[in-house]
Amino acid sequence: MQNTKAYIMLVCATLFWAGNFMIGKFVFLNDIPPLSLVFYRWLLVWLILLPFTLKEILKFKDTIFNNLPLLFFLGFTSVGLFNSFTYLSLIHTQVINATLFNTAIPAVIILLCFLFKIEKTNKFQILGLIISVIGIFSIITKLDIEILLSLNFNKGDIIMLGGVITWGVYSTLLKKKKFTLPLLTLVHIICTFGLICVLPQFLYEFSQGHRIEFDINLLYILVFLALFPSVGSYYCWAGAVSIIGANRAGIFLSLIPLFSTIMAITIFNEKFEFFHLIGAVLIILGLVLSNKEIKNA
């Protein structure tokens, strides 16, 4: 029964995250300033969480103050950079491309943990990492050698690659943390530092004359982003991991590009090309190899 609950939570989490990419593309098509949307989205999340976390923040204030640098970088890489990279990338590339890149995040985490000497790396993980990178290049180059030789890559793909790296850094930093905070409190603190980092982006966009026009549709978008891809996904994901573990939960990340591809084809008439299939197969194969353990003889 508990496993069934975990699987339902994982499906909900990945479905909500897939919806975030749909909103990102919708934002571009309707000329909504992406960086301003990031700011207002997380400001609403911050306000929603405040009544539930204020007492806990005061209770754990010493832990928070003693770990300010790490908490700042967690907010900077996740809320500050990853969200901005995601929305900016969708101005130039397909939803399908952006979500397929996200399946390579586990491989990036393995690489960064190895570089920062947080976890040991085995031969399967190295092989998985290499195969995942080949998968990424299959999508970026569209299996066209001319694109590789001329370095004429899609701008959106490169921006999303930056997003994948920043989320990898965020996840790696999470592994590095030695302190414990209640889940919602941690989310709220990360959100707070993320907002500080997003503010200059918002002000720059505002100074360039790109301003959000508030109406009922924007309100629906902000409420959806705050409740589902932000608070909802994080809560469902963390709850499921606590029941079945991170390794088994990680396999469900592959549902994000599946859901996103179906939505993108249905809503935005995007096309699933052969190079998408090859890239997806290689990235997922790399992910499977990365999770393979070496057993002692």
C-alpha positions in Angstrom: 0.0 0.0 0.0 2.8 2.4 0.9 4.6 1.5 -2.4 1.4 2.3 -4.3 1.2 5.7 -2.6 4.9 6.4 -3.5 4.3 5.5 -7.2 1.3 7.8 -7.3 3.3 10.6 -5.8 6.2 10.1 -8.3 3.8 10.2 -11.2 2.3 13.4 -9.9 5.7 15.0 -9.3 6.9 14.2 -12.8 3.6 15.3 -14.4 3.8 18.6 -12.6 7.4 19.1 -13.7 6.4 18.3 -17.3 3.7 20.9 -17.0 6.3 23.5 -16.1 7.9 23.1 -19.5 4.5 23.6 -21.1 4.1 26.9 -19.2 7.6 27.9 -20.3 6.8 27.5 -23.9 3.4 29.2 -23.4 5.1 32.2 -21.8 7.3 32.7 -24.9 4.4 32.3 -27.3 2.4 35.0 -25.4 5.3 37.4 -24.9 5.4 37.1 -21.1 8.8 38.2 -19.8 10.4 34.9 -18.6 12.7 36.3 -15.9 9.9 38.3 -14.4 7.7 35.2 -14.4 10.5 33.4 -12.5 10.5 36.1 -9.9 6.8 36.3 -9.4 6.5 32.5 -9.3 8.9 32.1 -6.5 7.6 35.2 -4.7 4.2 33.5 -4.6 5.8 30.3 -3.3 7.6 32.3 -0.6 4.3 33.8 0.5 2.5 30.5 0.5 5.1 28.8 2.6 5.6 31.6 5.1 2.7 30.7 7.5 3.8 27.1 7.6 7.5 27.6 8.1 7.9 30.9 10.2 8.0 29.1 13.6 10.5 26.5 12.2 12.7 29.1 10.8 12.9 30.9 14.2 13.5 27.5 15.9 16.4 26.5 13.6 17.8 30.0 13.1 21.2 29.0 14.4 21.5 26.1 12.0 20.4 28.5 9.2 23.0 31.2 10.1 25.8 28.7 10.5 25.2 27.4 6.9 24.4 30.6 5.1 27.0 30.1 2.3 25.7 26.7 1.3 22.1 27.7 1.6 22.8 30.7 -0.6 24.4 28.6 -3.4 21.5 26.1 -3.2 19.1 29.0 -3.8 21.4 30.5 -6.5 21.8 27.3 -8.5 18.2 26.0 -8.3 15.7 28.9 -8.1 18.2 31.6 -9.4 19.7 29.9 -12.4 17.9 26.6 -13.3 14.5 28.2 -13.6 15.8 31.1 -15.6 17.8 28.8 -17.9 14.8 26.7 -18.5 12.4 29.5 -19.5 15.0 31.3 -21.6 15.9 28.0 -23.5 12.3 27.5 -24.5 12.4 30.8 -26.4 14.8 29.1 -28.9 14.2 25.3 -28.7 11.5 22.7 -28.5 10.0 21.5 -25.3 11.0 18.0 -26.3 14.7 19.0 -26.5 14.7 20.7 -23.2 13.0 17.9 -21.3 15.2 15.2 -22.9 18.3 17.1 -21.6 16.9 16.8 -18.1 17.1 13.0 -18.2 20.9 13.5 -18.2 21.0 15.2 -14.8 21.8 12.0 -12.9 24.9 11.5 -15.0 25.9 15.2 -14.4 25.5 14.6 -10.7 27.8 11.5 -10.8 30.4 13.6 -12.6 30.3 16.5 -10.2 30.3 14.2 -7.1 33.4 12.6 -8.6 35.1 15.9 -9.3 34.2 17.3 -5.8 35.2 14.0 -4.2 31.8 13.6 -2.5 31.2 10.0 -3.7 33.4 7.3 -5.3 32.7 6.5 -9.0 32.8 3.0 -10.5 33.4 1.9 -14.1 29.7 1.5 -14.8 29.1 5.1 -13.8 31.9 6.4 -16.0 30.6 4.3 -19.0 27.1 5.5 -18.3 28.3 9.1 -18.1 30.0 8.8 -21.5 27.0 7.3 -23.1 24.7 10.0 -21.7 27.0 12.7 -23.0 26.9 11.0 -26.5 23.1 11.1 -26.2 23.1 14.8 -25.4 25.3 15.5 -28.4 23.0 13.4 -30.6 20.2 15.8 -29.7 22.3 19.0 -29.9 23.7 18.1 -33.3 20.5 16.4 -34.6 22.9 13.6 -35.8 24.2 16.1 -38.4 28.0 16.1 -38.6 27.9 19.6 -40.3 26.3 21.1 -37.2 29.1 19.6 -35.0 31.9 20.8 -37.3 30.5 24.3 -37.7 29.5 24.6 -34.0 26.2 25.9 -35.3 24.2 24.7 -32.3 20.7 25.8 -31.4 21.0 28.6 -28.8 18.2 27.2 -26.7 19.8 23.8 -26.5 23.0 25.3 -25.1 21.1 27.4 -22.6 19.2 24.3 -21.4 22.5 22.5 -21.1 23.6 25.2 -18.7 20.4 24.6 -16.8 21.2 20.9 -16.5 24.6 21.7 -15.2 23.3 24.1 -12.6 20.7 21.6 -11.3 23.5 19.0 -11.1 25.5 21.5 -9.0 22.5 22.0 -6.8 21.9 18.3 -6.3 25.6 17.8 -5.6 25.5 20.5 -2.9 22.5 18.9 -1.4 24.5 15.7 -1.0 27.3 17.7 0.6 25.2 19.3 3.4 25.7 18.0 6.9 22.8 19.8 8.7 19.1 18.9 8.9 16.1 21.1 8.4 12.4 20.3 8.1 11.6 19.9 4.4 9.3 22.9 3.9 11.7 25.0 5.9 14.6 24.1 3.7 12.5 24.8 0.6 11.5 28.2 2.0 15.1 29.2 2.9 16.3 28.1 -0.6 13.4 30.0 -2.1 14.5 33.1 -0.1 18.0 33.1 -1.4 16.8 32.2 -4.8 14.6 35.3 -4.9 17.6 37.5 -3.9 19.5 36.1 -6.9 16.5 36.4 -9.3 15.8 40.1 -8.3 18.7 41.6 -10.4 17.4 39.6 -13.4 13.9 40.9 -12.8 15.1 44.5 -12.5 17.2 44.2 -15.7 14.2 42.9 -17.6 12.0 45.6 -16.1 14.5 48.3 -17.1 14.5 47.1 -20.7 10.7 47.7 -20.8 9.7 44.0 -20.6 6.9 44.1 -18.0 4.3 41.6 -17.1 0.7 42.6 -17.7 -1.3 41.2 -14.8 -4.7 39.6 -15.8 -6.7 36.6 -14.8 -4.7 34.2 -17.1 -1.4 35.3 -15.5 -2.9 34.7 -12.1 -3.8 31.1 -13.1 -0.3 30.6 -14.5 1.3 31.8 -11.3 -0.9 29.8 -9.0 -0.3 26.6 -11.1 3.5 27.2 -11.0 3.6 27.9 -7.3 1.4 25.0 -6.2 2.3 22.2 -8.6 5.8 22.4 -10.2 7.2 24.2 -7.1 5.6 23.1 -3.8 3.7 20.1 -5.1 6.4 18.3 -7.0 9.0 18.9 -4.3 6.7 17.5 -1.6 5.6 14.5 -3.7 9.1 13.7 -4.7 10.6 13.9 -1.2 7.7 11.9 0.2 8.1 9.1 -2.3 11.9 8.9 -1.8 11.4 8.5 1.9 9.2 5.4 1.1 11.0 3.6 -1.7 14.4 5.2 -1.8 16.3 7.6 -4.2 17.5 4.9 -6.7 14.0 3.4 -7.4 12.5 6.9 -7.5 15.1 8.2 -9.9 13.9 5.9 -12.6 10.6 7.8 -12.7 12.5 10.9 -13.9 12.2 9.4 -17.4 8.4 10.1 -17.2 9.1 13.9 -17.5 10.2 13.8 -21.2 7.5 11.2 -21.9 4.7 13.4 -20.4 6.3 16.5 -21.9 6.6 15.0 -25.4 3.0 13.9 -25.4 1.9 17.4 -24.3 4.2 19.2 -26.7 3.0 17.2 -29.7 -0.6 17.6 -28.6 -0.6 21.3 -27.6 2.3 22.9 -29.7 2.4 20.5 -32.7 6.0 19.7 -32.1 7.6 16.8 -33.9 9.4 13.9 -32.4 12.4 13.3 -34.7 14.7 10.3 -35.1 17.6 12.1 -33.3 15.3 12.6 -30.3 14.8 8.8 -30.1 18.5 8.0 -30.4 19.4 10.7 -27.8 16.8 9.5 -25.4 17.8 5.8 -25.7 21.5 6.7 -25.1 20.7 9.0 -22.1 18.4 6.4 -20.5 21.0 3.6 -21.2 23.6 5.8 -19.5 21.3 6.3 -16.6 20.7 2.6 -16.1 24.5 1.9 -16.2 25.1 4.7 -13.8 22.9 3.0 -11.2 24.5 -0.4 -11.6 26.5 -1.4 -8.5 29.7 -3.5 -8.5 29.3 -6.4 -6.2 32.3 -7.9 -4.3 33.2 -11.4 -5.4 
